[in-house]
Amino acid sequence: MIRLVQGIDALLGFGIVRVSGLSMVPALEDGDFVLFRRLSADYGLSPGVIVVVRHQRLGTMVKLLGEEAAPGQFRLHGLSALSTDSHHMGNTARQDIIGQAVLRIGPHGTTRLG
């Protein structure tokens, strides 16, 4: 069943990730699921949106997109004081930003993101 859902997600251009940790509180809680729209390489990104990132050292993360620090390099931020500071994470390359969050699915229902 999981493979079928993953296949449908890829076919429709969406993905689902599970939030782990408290770095995005209050927008996202530990254990929430995030439905995200996969982005093409030429999709324009705006600071302030929640994105799903494949970070080279830290794995897949859900973070708030910050300003473009250098051409094709973006800062990422958490919403909580418990989040790893962007200075420690480093900048993220545009090609590592795989999607934009569109829906939070939590124990109390769903919330539209972005």
Biopython code that builds the backbone (N, CA, C, O; Angstrom):
import numpy as np
from Bio.PDB.StructureBuilder import StructureBuilder

atoms = [
    (1, "MET", "N", (0.820, -1.197, 0.000)),
    (1, "MET", "CA", (0.000, 0.000, 0.000)),
    (1, "MET", "C", (0.864, 1.260, 0.000)),
    (1, "MET", "O", (0.550, 2.215, -0.711)),
    (2, "ILE", "N", (1.950, 1.282, 0.786)),
    (2, "ILE", "CA", (2.814, 2.458, 0.836)),
    (2, "ILE", "C", (3.430, 2.724, -0.525)),
    (2, "ILE", "O", (3.490, 3.875, -0.958)),
    (3, "ARG", "N", (3.887, 1.689, -1.205)),
    (3, "ARG", "CA", (4.474, 1.877, -2.537)),
    (3, "ARG", "C", (3.458, 2.472, -3.503)),
    (3, "ARG", "O", (3.800, 3.323, -4.324)),
    (4, "LEU", "N", (2.208, 2.025, -3.406)),
    (4, "LEU", "CA", (1.153, 2.554, -4.272)),
    (4, "LEU", "C", (0.963, 4.049, -4.011)),
    (4, "LEU", "O", (0.868, 4.834, -4.954)),
    (5, "VAL", "N", (0.906, 4.447, -2.736)),
    (5, "VAL", "CA", (0.730, 5.861, -2.397)),
    (5, "VAL", "C", (1.915, 6.668, -2.901)),
    (5, "VAL", "O", (1.722, 7.742, -3.472)),
    (6, "GLN", "N", (3.143, 6.178, -2.706)),
    (6, "GLN", "CA", (4.318, 6.889, -3.185)),
    (6, "GLN", "C", (4.287, 7.024, -4.700)),
    (6, "GLN", "O", (4.658, 8.070, -5.232)),
    (7, "GLY", "N", (3.855, 5.998, -5.393)),
    (7, "GLY", "CA", (3.764, 6.051, -6.850)),
    (7, "GLY", "C", (2.739, 7.063, -7.320)),
    (7, "GLY", "O", (2.984, 7.789, -8.283)),
    (8, "ILE", "N", (1.600, 7.121, -6.658)),
    (8, "ILE", "CA", (0.564, 8.091, -7.005)),
    (8, "ILE", "C", (1.068, 9.507, -6.732)),
    (8, "ILE", "O", (0.845, 10.410, -7.538)),
    (9, "ASP", "N", (1.753, 9.707, -5.590)),
    (9, "ASP", "CA", (2.307, 11.023, -5.268)),
    (9, "ASP", "C", (3.221, 11.503, -6.386)),
    (9, "ASP", "O", (3.093, 12.633, -6.858)),
    (10, "ALA", "N", (4.135, 10.651, -6.804)),
    (10, "ALA", "CA", (5.096, 11.038, -7.839)),
    (10, "ALA", "C", (4.379, 11.338, -9.148)),
    (10, "ALA", "O", (4.733, 12.290, -9.844)),
    (11, "LEU", "N", (3.392, 10.547, -9.484)),
    (11, "LEU", "CA", (2.647, 10.728, -10.722)),
    (11, "LEU", "C", (1.909, 12.064, -10.736)),
    (11, "LEU", "O", (1.870, 12.737, -11.765)),
    (12, "LEU", "N", (1.333, 12.446, -9.621)),
    (12, "LEU", "CA", (0.554, 13.670, -9.552)),
    (12, "LEU", "C", (1.388, 14.911, -9.239)),
    (12, "LEU", "O", (0.859, 16.022, -9.239)),
    (13, "GLY", "N", (2.677, 14.739, -8.974)),
    (13, "GLY", "CA", (3.540, 15.877, -8.700)),
    (13, "GLY", "C", (3.536, 16.338, -7.256)),
    (13, "GLY", "O", (3.914, 17.473, -6.963)),
    (14, "PHE", "N", (3.114, 15.468, -6.356)),
    (14, "PHE", "CA", (3.095, 15.791, -4.932)),
    (14, "PHE", "C", (3.881, 14.753, -4.158)),
    (14, "PHE", "O", (4.169, 13.669, -4.666)),
    (15, "GLY", "N", (4.226, 15.087, -2.930)),
    (15, "GLY", "CA", (4.887, 14.169, -2.023)),
    (15, "GLY", "C", (4.380, 14.400, -0.615)),
    (15, "GLY", "O", (3.724, 15.404, -0.336)),
    (16, "ILE", "N", (4.687, 13.467, 0.267)),
    (16, "ILE", "CA", (4.288, 13.576, 1.665)),
    (16, "ILE", "C", (5.506, 13.276, 2.528)),
    (16, "ILE", "O", (6.217, 12.301, 2.285)),
    (17, "VAL", "N", (5.746, 14.110, 3.535)),
    (17, "VAL", "CA", (6.798, 13.855, 4.508)),
    (17, "VAL", "C", (6.209, 13.986, 5.902)),
    (17, "VAL", "O", (5.216, 14.683, 6.111)),
    (18, "ARG", "N", (6.837, 13.304, 6.850)),
    (18, "ARG", "CA", (6.427, 13.382, 8.251)),
    (18, "ARG", "C", (7.373, 14.318, 8.972)),
    (18, "ARG", "O", (8.589, 14.219, 8.813)),
    (19, "VAL", "N", (6.824, 15.230, 9.766)),
    (19, "VAL", "CA", (7.618, 16.185, 10.532)),
    (19, "VAL", "C", (8.195, 15.477, 11.749)),
    (19, "VAL", "O", (7.491, 14.764, 12.465)),
    (20, "SER", "N", (9.480, 15.685, 11.968)),
    (20, "SER", "CA", (10.151, 15.119, 13.126)),
    (20, "SER", "C", (10.879, 16.252, 13.841)),
    (20, "SER", "O", (11.781, 16.867, 13.272)),
    (21, "GLY", "N", (10.499, 16.524, 15.062)),
    (21, "GLY", "CA", (11.137, 17.587, 15.819)),
    (21, "GLY", "C", (10.233, 18.791, 15.992)),
    (21, "GLY", "O", (9.095, 18.813, 15.522)),
    (22, "LEU", "N", (10.763, 19.791, 16.676)),
    (22, "LEU", "CA", (9.968, 20.959, 17.064)),
    (22, "LEU", "C", (10.431, 22.255, 16.409)),
    (22, "LEU", "O", (10.012, 23.335, 16.824)),
    (23, "SER", "N", (11.279, 22.167, 15.403)),
    (23, "SER", "CA", (11.857, 23.383, 14.828)),
    (23, "SER", "C", (10.855, 24.273, 14.094)),
    (23, "SER", "O", (11.125, 25.456, 13.886)),
    (24, "MET", "N", (9.703, 23.726, 13.700)),
    (24, "MET", "CA", (8.735, 24.519, 12.936)),
    (24, "MET", "C", (7.477, 24.853, 13.736)),
    (24, "MET", "O", (6.476, 25.284, 13.164)),
    (25, "VAL", "N", (7.523, 24.657, 15.059)),
    (25, "VAL", "CA", (6.406, 25.028, 15.924)),
    (25, "VAL", "C", (6.292, 26.553, 15.915)),
    (25, "VAL", "O", (7.323, 27.208, 16.064)),
    (26, "PRO", "N", (5.146, 27.152, 15.755)),
    (26, "PRO", "CA", (3.814, 26.587, 15.888)),
    (26, "PRO", "C", (3.160, 26.147, 14.574)),
    (26, "PRO", "O", (2.076, 25.564, 14.607)),
    (27, "ALA", "N", (3.777, 26.404, 13.432)),
    (27, "ALA", "CA", (3.142, 26.054, 12.153)),
    (27, "ALA", "C", (3.025, 24.542, 11.965)),
    (27, "ALA", "O", (2.028, 24.052, 11.433)),
    (28, "LEU", "N", (4.046, 23.808, 12.402)),
    (28, "LEU", "CA", (4.070, 22.356, 12.262)),
    (28, "LEU", "C", (4.530, 21.717, 13.560)),
    (28, "LEU", "O", (5.460, 22.201, 14.205)),
    (29, "GLU", "N", (3.881, 20.636, 13.939)),
    (29, "GLU", "CA", (4.208, 19.927, 15.169)),
    (29, "GLU", "C", (4.891, 18.599, 14.837)),
    (29, "GLU", "O", (4.723, 18.060, 13.743)),
    (30, "ASP", "N", (5.651, 18.088, 15.780)),
    (30, "ASP", "CA", (6.265, 16.777, 15.645)),
    (30, "ASP", "C", (5.169, 15.744, 15.362)),
    (30, "ASP", "O", (4.178, 15.677, 16.090)),
    (31, "GLY", "N", (5.340, 14.948, 14.320)),
    (31, "GLY", "CA", (4.354, 13.930, 13.962)),
    (31, "GLY", "C", (3.364, 14.352, 12.893)),
    (31, "GLY", "O", (2.675, 13.503, 12.329)),
    (32, "ASP", "N", (3.274, 15.647, 12.601)),
    (32, "ASP", "CA", (2.405, 16.095, 11.508)),
    (32, "ASP", "C", (2.924, 15.540, 10.181)),
    (32, "ASP", "O", (4.092, 15.176, 10.053)),
    (33, "PHE", "N", (2.041, 15.487, 9.219)),
    (33, "PHE", "CA", (2.436, 15.167, 7.852)),
    (33, "PHE", "C", (2.285, 16.428, 7.017)),
    (33, "PHE", "O", (1.391, 17.241, 7.254)),
    (34, "VAL", "N", (3.167, 16.583, 6.038)),
    (34, "VAL", "CA", (3.122, 17.735, 5.143)),
    (34, "VAL", "C", (2.983, 17.229, 3.709)),
    (34, "VAL", "O", (3.816, 16.463, 3.224)),
    (35, "LEU", "N", (1.928, 17.665, 3.046)),
    (35, "LEU", "CA", (1.758, 17.412, 1.618)),
    (35, "LEU", "C", (2.472, 18.545, 0.899)),
    (35, "LEU", "O", (2.210, 19.718, 1.166)),
    (36, "PHE", "N", (3.372, 18.200, -0.012)),
    (36, "PHE", "CA", (4.101, 19.239, -0.734)),
    (36, "PHE", "C", (4.012, 19.025, -2.232)),
    (36, "PHE", "O", (3.902, 17.901, -2.724)),
    (37, "ARG", "N", (4.063, 20.146, -2.939)),
    (37, "ARG", "CA", (4.064, 20.143, -4.410)),
    (37, "ARG", "C", (5.515, 20.093, -4.867)),
    (37, "ARG", "O", (6.322, 20.939, -4.481)),
    (38, "ARG", "N", (5.842, 19.113, -5.679)),
    (38, "ARG", "CA", (7.201, 19.018, -6.220)),
    (38, "ARG", "C", (7.436, 20.196, -7.165)),
    (38, "ARG", "O", (6.545, 20.595, -7.914)),
    (39, "LEU", "N", (8.646, 20.741, -7.116)),
    (39, "LEU", "CA", (8.952, 21.933, -7.895)),
    (39, "LEU", "C", (9.883, 21.619, -9.054)),
    (39, "LEU", "O", (10.813, 20.823, -8.925)),
    (40, "SER", "N", (9.623, 22.246, -10.172)),
    (40, "SER", "CA", (10.535, 22.141, -11.304)),
    (40, "SER", "C", (11.744, 23.030, -11.029)),
    (40, "SER", "O", (11.690, 23.909, -10.169)),
    (41, "ALA", "N", (12.817, 22.805, -11.748)),
    (41, "ALA", "CA", (14.062, 23.548, -11.537)),
    (41, "ALA", "C", (13.889, 25.047, -11.803)),
    (41, "ALA", "O", (14.609, 25.862, -11.226)),
    (42, "ASP", "N", (12.949, 25.415, -12.664)),
    (42, "ASP", "CA", (12.781, 26.831, -13.006)),
    (42, "ASP", "C", (11.651, 27.514, -12.223)),
    (42, "ASP", "O", (11.313, 28.664, -12.502)),
    (43, "TYR", "N", (11.071, 26.814, -11.251)),
    (43, "TYR", "CA", (9.991, 27.385, -10.453)),
    (43, "TYR", "C", (10.553, 28.503, -9.581)),
    (43, "TYR", "O", (11.544, 28.298, -8.880)),
    (44, "GLY", "N", (9.939, 29.673, -9.613)),
    (44, "GLY", "CA", (10.385, 30.804, -8.806)),
    (44, "GLY", "C", (9.972, 30.655, -7.354)),
    (44, "GLY", "O", (8.804, 30.401, -7.057)),
    (45, "LEU", "N", (10.920, 30.810, -6.459)),
    (45, "LEU", "CA", (10.654, 30.676, -5.031)),
    (45, "LEU", "C", (10.618, 32.039, -4.367)),
    (45, "LEU", "O", (11.362, 32.944, -4.747)),
    (46, "SER", "N", (9.752, 32.185, -3.373)),
    (46, "SER", "CA", (9.645, 33.430, -2.622)),
    (46, "SER", "C", (9.997, 33.180, -1.161)),
    (46, "SER", "O", (9.521, 32.212, -0.567)),
    (47, "PRO", "N", (10.822, 34.037, -0.578)),
    (47, "PRO", "CA", (11.117, 33.903, 0.854)),
    (47, "PRO", "C", (9.824, 33.910, 1.666)),
    (47, "PRO", "O", (8.868, 34.609, 1.330)),
    (48, "GLY", "N", (9.812, 33.122, 2.739)),
    (48, "GLY", "CA", (8.650, 33.069, 3.618)),
    (48, "GLY", "C", (7.758, 31.869, 3.411)),
    (48, "GLY", "O", (6.847, 31.638, 4.205)),
    (49, "VAL", "N", (7.997, 31.092, 2.356)),
    (49, "VAL", "CA", (7.202, 29.884, 2.153)),
    (49, "VAL", "C", (7.884, 28.705, 2.855)),
    (49, "VAL", "O", (9.095, 28.713, 3.074)),
    (50, "ILE", "N", (7.090, 27.704, 3.198)),
    (50, "ILE", "CA", (7.637, 26.501, 3.819)),
    (50, "ILE", "C", (8.001, 25.531, 2.709)),
    (50, "ILE", "O", (7.197, 25.249, 1.821)),
    (51, "VAL", "N", (9.232, 25.023, 2.775)),
    (51, "VAL", "CA", (9.737, 24.137, 1.724)),
    (51, "VAL", "C", (10.238, 22.818, 2.306)),
    (51, "VAL", "O", (10.553, 22.713, 3.492)),
    (52, "VAL", "N", (10.300, 21.829, 1.441)),
    (52, "VAL", "CA", (10.911, 20.538, 1.768)),
    (52, "VAL", "C", (12.249, 20.508, 1.053)),
    (52, "VAL", "O", (12.341, 20.758, -0.149)),
    (53, "VAL", "N", (13.283, 20.196, 1.822)),
    (53, "VAL", "CA", (14.656, 20.293, 1.335)),
    (53, "VAL", "C", (15.383, 18.977, 1.561)),
    (53, "VAL", "O", (15.211, 18.330, 2.594)),
    (54, "ARG", "N", (16.185, 18.595, 0.600)),
    (54, "ARG", "CA", (17.075, 17.448, 0.770)),
    (54, "ARG", "C", (18.453, 18.012, 1.102)),
    (54, "ARG", "O", (19.247, 18.299, 0.207)),
    (55, "HIS", "N", (18.730, 18.169, 2.401)),
    (55, "HIS", "CA", (19.974, 18.773, 2.871)),
    (55, "HIS", "C", (21.093, 17.736, 2.788)),
    (55, "HIS", "O", (20.898, 16.580, 3.164)),
    (56, "GLN", "N", (22.252, 18.142, 2.302)),
    (56, "GLN", "CA", (23.353, 17.209, 2.072)),
    (56, "GLN", "C", (23.849, 16.543, 3.349)),
    (56, "GLN", "O", (24.217, 15.369, 3.319)),
    (57, "ARG", "N", (23.868, 17.257, 4.464)),
    (57, "ARG", "CA", (24.355, 16.687, 5.727)),
    (57, "ARG", "C", (23.246, 16.208, 6.654)),
    (57, "ARG", "O", (23.425, 15.232, 7.383)),
    (58, "LEU", "N", (22.098, 16.892, 6.633)),
    (58, "LEU", "CA", (21.065, 16.659, 7.639)),
    (58, "LEU", "C", (19.864, 15.864, 7.146)),
    (58, "LEU", "O", (18.960, 15.575, 7.931)),
    (59, "GLY", "N", (19.831, 15.506, 5.881)),
    (59, "GLY", "CA", (18.721, 14.720, 5.343)),
    (59, "GLY", "C", (17.540, 15.590, 4.919)),
    (59, "GLY", "O", (17.688, 16.795, 4.717)),
    (60, "THR", "N", (16.383, 14.978, 4.789)),
    (60, "THR", "CA", (15.184, 15.696, 4.354)),
    (60, "THR", "C", (14.641, 16.519, 5.517)),
    (60, "THR", "O", (14.466, 16.013, 6.625)),
    (61, "MET", "N", (14.381, 17.784, 5.249)),
    (61, "MET", "CA", (13.906, 18.715, 6.270)),
    (61, "MET", "C", (12.753, 19.551, 5.729)),
    (61, "MET", "O", (12.595, 19.723, 4.520)),
    (62, "VAL", "N", (11.958, 20.061, 6.654)),
    (62, "VAL", "CA", (10.909, 21.024, 6.338)),
    (62, "VAL", "C", (11.311, 22.314, 7.038)),
    (62, "VAL", "O", (11.453, 22.343, 8.261)),
    (63, "LYS", "N", (11.497, 23.385, 6.260)),
    (63, "LYS", "CA", (11.985, 24.650, 6.811)),
    (63, "LYS", "C", (11.310, 25.832, 6.122)),
    (63, "LYS", "O", (10.653, 25.687, 5.090)),
    (64, "LEU", "N", (11.491, 26.994, 6.721)),
    (64, "LEU", "CA", (11.023, 28.247, 6.139)),
    (64, "LEU", "C", (12.112, 28.772, 5.216)),
    (64, "LEU", "O", (13.273, 28.869, 5.612)),
    (65, "LEU", "N", (11.743, 29.107, 3.996)),
    (65, "LEU", "CA", (12.716, 29.615, 3.028)),
    (65, "LEU", "C", (13.066, 31.059, 3.344)),
    (65, "LEU", "O", (12.190, 31.911, 3.486)),
    (66, "GLY", "N", (14.369, 31.319, 3.450)),
    (66, "GLY", "CA", (14.854, 32.670, 3.692)),
    (66, "GLY", "C", (15.291, 33.320, 2.391)),
    (66, "GLY", "O", (14.939, 32.870, 1.300)),
    (67, "GLU", "N", (16.048, 34.364, 2.527)),
    (67, "GLU", "CA", (16.539, 35.118, 1.373)),
    (67, "GLU", "C", (17.577, 34.320, 0.581)),
    (67, "GLU", "O", (18.213, 33.405, 1.104)),
    (68, "GLU", "N", (17.728, 34.689, -0.679)),
    (68, "GLU", "CA", (18.783, 34.114, -1.505)),
    (68, "GLU", "C", (20.099, 34.740, -1.049)),
    (68, "GLU", "O", (20.293, 35.949, -1.173)),
    (69, "ALA", "N", (21.002, 33.910, -0.519)),
    (69, "ALA", "CA", (22.271, 34.392, 0.042)),
    (69, "ALA", "C", (23.296, 34.664, -1.048)),
    (69, "ALA", "O", (24.125, 35.565, -0.922)),
    (70, "ALA", "N", (23.239, 33.896, -2.098)),
    (70, "ALA", "CA", (24.112, 34.013, -3.270)),
    (70, "ALA", "C", (23.301, 33.416, -4.422)),
    (70, "ALA", "O", (22.301, 32.742, -4.174)),
    (71, "PRO", "N", (23.698, 33.640, -5.653)),
    (71, "PRO", "CA", (22.923, 33.069, -6.756)),
    (71, "PRO", "C", (22.753, 31.546, -6.597)),
    (71, "PRO", "O", (23.727, 30.796, -6.538)),
    (72, "GLY", "N", (21.482, 31.122, -6.530)),
    (72, "GLY", "CA", (21.164, 29.701, -6.403)),
    (72, "GLY", "C", (21.385, 29.114, -5.024)),
    (72, "GLY", "O", (21.311, 27.896, -4.864)),
    (73, "GLN", "N", (21.655, 29.939, -4.023)),
    (73, "GLN", "CA", (21.887, 29.487, -2.644)),
    (73, "GLN", "C", (20.928, 30.208, -1.699)),
    (73, "GLN", "O", (20.863, 31.437, -1.693)),
    (74, "PHE", "N", (20.183, 29.440, -0.900)),
    (74, "PHE", "CA", (19.166, 30.020, -0.024)),
    (74, "PHE", "C", (19.456, 29.726, 1.434)),
    (74, "PHE", "O", (20.037, 28.697, 1.779)),
    (75, "ARG", "N", (19.035, 30.656, 2.285)),
    (75, "ARG", "CA", (19.065, 30.427, 3.725)),
    (75, "ARG", "C", (17.778, 29.725, 4.118)),
    (75, "ARG", "O", (16.731, 29.951, 3.510)),
    (76, "LEU", "N", (17.851, 28.877, 5.129)),
    (76, "LEU", "CA", (16.683, 28.184, 5.669)),
    (76, "LEU", "C", (16.556, 28.535, 7.137)),
    (76, "LEU", "O", (17.552, 28.772, 7.821)),
    (77, "HIS", "N", (15.313, 28.566, 7.619)),
    (77, "HIS", "CA", (15.068, 28.923, 9.007)),
    (77, "HIS", "C", (13.988, 28.029, 9.592)),
    (77, "HIS", "O", (13.106, 27.552, 8.879)),
    (78, "GLY", "N", (14.066, 27.808, 10.894)),
    (78, "GLY", "CA", (12.979, 27.198, 11.636)),
    (78, "GLY", "C", (12.152, 28.316, 12.247)),
    (78, "GLY", "O", (12.536, 29.484, 12.184)),
    (79, "LEU", "N", (11.032, 27.967, 12.829)),
    (79, "LEU", "CA", (10.175, 28.961, 13.469)),
    (79, "LEU", "C", (10.366, 28.994, 14.978)),
    (79, "LEU", "O", (9.998, 29.968, 15.635)),
    (80, "SER", "N", (10.932, 27.947, 15.517)),
    (80, "SER", "CA", (11.101, 27.792, 16.957)),
    (80, "SER", "C", (12.526, 28.141, 17.380)),
    (80, "SER", "O", (13.461, 28.055, 16.585)),
    (81, "ALA", "N", (12.672, 28.529, 18.621)),
    (81, "ALA", "CA", (14.010, 28.764, 19.172)),
    (81, "ALA", "C", (14.803, 27.455, 19.248)),
    (81, "ALA", "O", (16.023, 27.487, 19.413)),
    (82, "LEU", "N", (14.135, 26.318, 19.130)),
    (82, "LEU", "CA", (14.789, 25.016, 19.171)),
    (82, "LEU", "C", (15.396, 24.617, 17.833)),
    (82, "LEU", "O", (16.073, 23.593, 17.737)),
    (83, "SER", "N", (15.160, 25.416, 16.806)),
    (83, "SER", "CA", (15.648, 25.091, 15.467)),
    (83, "SER", "C", (17.149, 25.337, 15.352)),
    (83, "SER", "O", (17.700, 26.235, 15.989)),
    (84, "THR", "N", (17.792, 24.522, 14.529)),
    (84, "THR", "CA", (19.198, 24.739, 14.219)),
    (84, "THR", "C", (19.322, 26.032, 13.439)),
    (84, "THR", "O", (18.599, 26.245, 12.466)),
    (85, "ASP", "N", (20.224, 26.886, 13.856)),
    (85, "ASP", "CA", (20.444, 28.176, 13.223)),
    (85, "ASP", "C", (20.950, 27.990, 11.794)),
    (85, "ASP", "O", (21.703, 27.055, 11.521)),
    (86, "SER", "N", (20.544, 28.872, 10.885)),
    (86, "SER", "CA", (20.950, 28.754, 9.479)),
    (86, "SER", "C", (22.460, 28.874, 9.313)),
    (86, "SER", "O", (23.020, 28.366, 8.342)),
    (87, "HIS", "N", (23.119, 29.541, 10.250)),
    (87, "HIS", "CA", (24.576, 29.633, 10.174)),
    (87, "HIS", "C", (25.225, 28.262, 10.369)),
    (87, "HIS", "O", (26.292, 28.001, 9.813)),
    (88, "HIS", "N", (24.597, 27.387, 11.151)),
    (88, "HIS", "CA", (25.125, 26.038, 11.366)),
    (88, "HIS", "C", (24.737, 25.084, 10.234)),
    (88, "HIS", "O", (25.486, 24.161, 9.914)),
    (89, "MET", "N", (23.568, 25.308, 9.631)),
    (89, "MET", "CA", (23.122, 24.447, 8.528)),
    (89, "MET", "C", (23.844, 24.783, 7.241)),
    (89, "MET", "O", (24.057, 23.916, 6.395)),
    (90, "GLY", "N", (24.220, 26.044, 7.094)),
    (90, "GLY", "CA", (24.778, 26.494, 5.828)),
    (90, "GLY", "C", (23.671, 26.829, 4.850)),
    (90, "GLY", "O", (22.497, 26.576, 5.121)),
    (91, "ASN", "N", (24.035, 27.386, 3.733)),
    (91, "ASN", "CA", (23.066, 27.699, 2.687)),
    (91, "ASN", "C", (22.693, 26.425, 1.945)),
    (91, "ASN", "O", (23.439, 25.445, 1.946)),
    (92, "THR", "N", (21.539, 26.456, 1.321)),
    (92, "THR", "CA", (21.035, 25.305, 0.573)),
    (92, "THR", "C", (20.930, 25.660, -0.903)),
    (92, "THR", "O", (20.408, 26.714, -1.266)),
    (93, "ALA", "N", (21.426, 24.780, -1.735)),
    (93, "ALA", "CA", (21.374, 24.987, -3.181)),
    (93, "ALA", "C", (19.941, 24.839, -3.684)),
    (93, "ALA", "O", (19.174, 24.032, -3.159)),
    (94, "ARG", "N", (19.588, 25.605, -4.683)),
    (94, "ARG", "CA", (18.235, 25.572, -5.260)),
    (94, "ARG", "C", (17.839, 24.158, -5.672)),
    (94, "ARG", "O", (16.690, 23.762, -5.476)),
    (95, "GLN", "N", (18.755, 23.402, -6.230)),
    (95, "GLN", "CA", (18.393, 22.052, -6.689)),
    (95, "GLN", "C", (18.078, 21.101, -5.536)),
    (95, "GLN", "O", (17.524, 20.026, -5.765)),
    (96, "ASP", "N", (18.419, 21.474, -4.300)),
    (96, "ASP", "CA", (18.105, 20.642, -3.134)),
    (96, "ASP", "C", (16.739, 20.964, -2.541)),
    (96, "ASP", "O", (16.280, 20.270, -1.634)),
    (97, "ILE", "N", (16.084, 22.011, -3.042)),
    (97, "ILE", "CA", (14.727, 22.345, -2.600)),
    (97, "ILE", "C", (13.780, 21.565, -3.502)),
    (97, "ILE", "O", (13.634, 21.871, -4.685)),
    (98, "ILE", "N", (13.135, 20.545, -2.921)),
    (98, "ILE", "CA", (12.359, 19.627, -3.758)),
    (98, "ILE", "C", (10.880, 19.951, -3.822)),
    (98, "ILE", "O", (10.182, 19.476, -4.718)),
    (99, "GLY", "N", (10.385, 20.760, -2.877)),
    (99, "GLY", "CA", (8.965, 21.057, -2.932)),
    (99, "GLY", "C", (8.545, 22.180, -2.013)),
    (99, "GLY", "O", (9.290, 22.594, -1.124)),
    (100, "GLN", "N", (7.333, 22.669, -2.244)),
    (100, "GLN", "CA", (6.732, 23.706, -1.416)),
    (100, "GLN", "C", (5.543, 23.103, -0.685)),
    (100, "GLN", "O", (4.676, 22.482, -1.299)),
    (101, "ALA", "N", (5.508, 23.292, 0.637)),
    (101, "ALA", "CA", (4.430, 22.746, 1.458)),
    (101, "ALA", "C", (3.096, 23.386, 1.089)),
    (101, "ALA", "O", (3.003, 24.601, 0.909)),
    (102, "VAL", "N", (2.069, 22.553, 0.979)),
    (102, "VAL", "CA", (0.742, 23.083, 0.660)),
    (102, "VAL", "C", (-0.301, 22.729, 1.713)),
    (102, "VAL", "O", (-1.323, 23.407, 1.818)),
    (103, "LEU", "N", (-0.058, 21.662, 2.505)),
    (103, "LEU", "CA", (-1.070, 21.222, 3.459)),
    (103, "LEU", "C", (-0.422, 20.542, 4.651)),
    (103, "LEU", "O", (0.449, 19.687, 4.494)),
    (104, "ARG", "N", (-0.855, 20.929, 5.845)),
    (104, "ARG", "CA", (-0.449, 20.266, 7.085)),
    (104, "ARG", "C", (-1.558, 19.301, 7.461)),
    (104, "ARG", "O", (-2.732, 19.670, 7.487)),
    (105, "ILE", "N", (-1.181, 18.068, 7.751)),
    (105, "ILE", "CA", (-2.144, 17.058, 8.181)),
    (105, "ILE", "C", (-1.734, 16.641, 9.583)),
    (105, "ILE", "O", (-0.700, 15.999, 9.768)),
    (106, "GLY", "N", (-2.544, 17.005, 10.568)),
    (106, "GLY", "CA", (-2.212, 16.741, 11.959)),
    (106, "GLY", "C", (-3.356, 16.057, 12.684)),
    (106, "GLY", "O", (-4.395, 15.770, 12.089)),
    (107, "PRO", "N", (-3.164, 15.796, 13.972)),
    (107, "PRO", "CA", (-4.184, 15.089, 14.743)),
    (107, "PRO", "C", (-5.492, 15.865, 14.897)),
    (107, "PRO", "O", (-6.524, 15.274, 15.214)),
    (108, "HIS", "N", (-5.463, 17.178, 14.676)),
    (108, "HIS", "CA", (-6.656, 18.002, 14.825)),
    (108, "HIS", "C", (-7.215, 18.479, 13.493)),
    (108, "HIS", "O", (-8.002, 19.424, 13.438)),
    (109, "GLY", "N", (-6.794, 17.806, 12.407)),
    (109, "GLY", "CA", (-7.313, 18.176, 11.102)),
    (109, "GLY", "C", (-6.231, 18.653, 10.151)),
    (109, "GLY", "O", (-5.045, 18.388, 10.349)),
    (110, "THR", "N", (-6.657, 19.355, 9.125)),
    (110, "THR", "CA", (-5.722, 19.840, 8.114)),
    (110, "THR", "C", (-5.705, 21.373, 8.104)),
    (110, "THR", "O", (-6.685, 22.035, 8.447)),
    (111, "THR", "N", (-4.564, 21.897, 7.702)),
    (111, "THR", "CA", (-4.383, 23.336, 7.588)),
    (111, "THR", "C", (-3.666, 23.623, 6.299)),
    (111, "THR", "O", (-2.670, 22.975, 5.976)),
    (112, "ARG", "N", (-4.162, 24.588, 5.561)),
    (112, "ARG", "CA", (-3.516, 24.996, 4.309)),
    (112, "ARG", "C", (-2.244, 25.774, 4.613)),
    (112, "ARG", "O", (-2.238, 26.633, 5.495)),
    (113, "LEU", "N", (-1.172, 25.482, 3.893)),
    (113, "LEU", "CA", (0.106, 26.179, 4.028)),
    (113, "LEU", "C", (0.417, 26.869, 2.718)),
    (113, "LEU", "O", (0.271, 26.275, 1.650)),
    (114, "GLY", "N", (0.841, 28.111, 2.790)),
    (114, "GLY", "CA", (1.249, 28.829, 1.575)),
    (114, "GLY", "C", (0.158, 29.104, 0.687)),
    (114, "GLY", "O", (0.359, 29.700, -0.371)),
]
sb = StructureBuilder()
sb.init_structure("model")
sb.init_model(0)
sb.init_chain("A")
sb.init_seg("    ")
for serial, (resi, resn, name, xyz) in enumerate(atoms, 1):
    if name == "N":
        sb.init_residue(resn, " ", resi, " ")
    sb.init_atom(name, np.array(xyz, "f"), 0.0, 1.0, " ", f" {name:<3s}", serial, name[0])
structure = sb.get_structure()
